[in-house]
Structures are given as C-alpha cells and as structure tokens.
Amino acid sequence: MAWFRRRPKTAPTPSNRPTKKDVEVATAHLRNFVTTRVGVEMYVEPQTSVTPTTAVLIAATGEWTRRRVSGPQAAGDLARELGIPVYDVQQTGYPGRMREWTSHQRKQQQG
C-alpha cells in the first residue's frame, strides 16, 4: 500500500546560531540601549532547545530589551566592553523593577 511508501514530512529546522549580520544588528541595538539609559544591567538567558542564548538589558527604570547573542561568553565580553554588570538569570532571576515596568506599560496600553 502507498501508506508505507510515504516519507514523513519534516519541517526544516531553523538554526539557533545567529548570523554575523544578526549579531551586528543586535550589538548595535544593545550599545544604543546602554548609552541612552541610566543604570543598565545585563542578564544572560541560557540557550534552550527552542531559543538561542539571549541578553536582556534592564535600565534603572525597569525598561528592558532582549536580543540574541552568540553565547554566554560573547554576552559577558560585551558587558565588560560596555562597562555594565552582567548576571546569569538562572542564578539571580529578574529584578522586580522589570516586572513593574512591564506591568505599567500594559496598563497604559489598555487605556
């Protein structure tokens, strides 16, 4: 029967590795965030089976941004270059000001 001759359809698996262009764009965004905000800290999120390693920058106000990076070492190197503290989010968690800022933004958008 034809049922057994069919091959299962498999979706192509996207690469978790950012391209050189992706890294350049993300790095430029992160640099801009640091230079235009006060009290910025970096939190590194580990790679998972679904997402690559990401860096979350959080300002003193709680405003935050997230971009993927090549790996934890690259995130640490960038944080040292920018002169900001870097933390492993699995060890420290996220600061409360991040949740407060996000909650405030949602309330503003709703009305």
C-alpha positions as CSV (number, residue, x, y, z in Angstrom):
1,M,0.0,0.0,0.0
2,A,1.0,3.6,-0.5
3,W,0.8,4.4,3.1
4,F,4.1,2.7,3.9
5,R,6.0,4.3,1.0
6,R,5.3,7.8,2.1
7,R,8.1,9.5,3.9
8,P,7.0,11.7,6.9
9,K,7.1,15.4,6.1
10,T,9.7,17.1,8.3
11,A,10.0,20.8,8.6
12,P,13.4,22.3,8.1
13,T,15.0,23.0,11.5
14,P,15.9,26.7,11.9
15,S,19.4,27.3,13.1
16,N,19.8,28.7,16.7
17,R,23.0,30.3,15.7
18,P,22.7,34.0,14.8
19,T,24.3,35.1,11.5
20,K,27.1,37.7,11.5
21,K,24.6,40.3,10.4
22,D,22.2,39.4,13.2
23,V,25.0,39.8,15.7
24,E,25.9,43.2,14.3
25,V,22.4,44.5,14.4
26,A,21.8,43.1,18.0
27,T,25.1,44.5,19.2
28,A,24.3,48.0,17.8
29,H,20.8,47.9,19.5
30,L,22.3,46.8,22.8
31,R,25.0,49.5,22.7
32,N,22.4,52.2,21.9
33,F,20.2,51.0,24.8
34,V,23.2,51.3,27.2
35,T,24.2,54.8,26.0
36,T,20.7,56.2,26.2
37,R,19.6,54.8,29.6
38,V,20.9,55.0,33.1
39,G,21.9,52.1,35.4
40,V,21.7,49.4,32.8
41,E,22.5,45.8,33.8
42,M,22.7,42.7,31.6
43,Y,21.0,39.4,32.4
44,V,22.1,36.4,30.3
45,E,19.4,33.8,29.4
46,P,20.7,30.3,28.5
47,Q,20.1,28.6,25.2
48,T,17.2,26.2,25.1
49,S,16.1,23.7,22.5
50,V,13.8,26.5,21.1
51,T,15.7,29.7,21.6
52,P,19.4,30.7,21.4
53,T,21.3,32.5,24.2
54,T,19.9,35.9,24.8
55,A,21.0,39.0,26.6
56,V,18.4,41.1,28.5
57,L,19.4,44.7,29.3
58,I,17.4,46.3,32.1
59,A,17.7,50.0,32.9
60,A,17.3,51.5,36.4
61,T,13.7,52.5,35.5
62,G,12.9,48.8,34.7
63,E,12.7,49.4,30.9
64,W,14.2,46.4,29.2
65,T,15.2,44.9,25.8
66,R,16.2,41.4,24.7
67,R,18.4,40.4,21.9
68,R,20.0,37.1,20.9
69,V,23.8,36.7,21.2
70,S,26.3,34.2,20.1
71,G,26.7,32.7,23.5
72,P,27.3,33.4,27.2
73,Q,30.9,34.3,26.6
74,A,30.0,36.8,23.9
75,A,27.4,38.4,26.3
76,G,30.0,38.7,29.1
77,D,32.5,40.2,26.7
78,L,30.0,42.8,25.5
79,A,29.0,43.6,29.1
80,R,32.6,44.2,30.1
81,E,33.2,46.3,27.0
82,L,30.2,48.4,27.8
83,G,31.2,48.6,31.5
84,I,27.9,47.2,32.8
85,P,27.3,44.4,35.3
86,V,26.4,41.0,33.9
87,Y,24.3,38.3,35.7
88,D,23.2,34.8,35.0
89,V,19.5,34.9,35.1
90,Q,19.3,31.3,36.3
91,Q,21.2,32.3,39.4
92,T,19.8,35.7,40.1
93,G,16.3,35.9,38.5
94,Y,15.0,39.1,37.1
95,P,14.8,42.3,39.1
96,G,11.4,43.4,40.3
97,R,11.7,46.7,38.5
98,M,11.5,44.8,35.2
99,R,8.1,43.3,36.1
100,E,6.8,46.6,37.4
101,W,7.8,48.4,34.2
102,T,6.2,45.8,32.1
103,S,3.0,45.8,34.2
104,H,2.9,49.6,34.0
105,Q,3.3,49.5,30.2
106,R,0.4,47.0,29.8
107,K,-1.9,49.2,31.9
108,Q,-1.0,52.3,29.7
109,Q,-1.8,50.4,26.5
110,Q,-5.1,49.2,27.8
111,G,-6.4,52.6,28.5
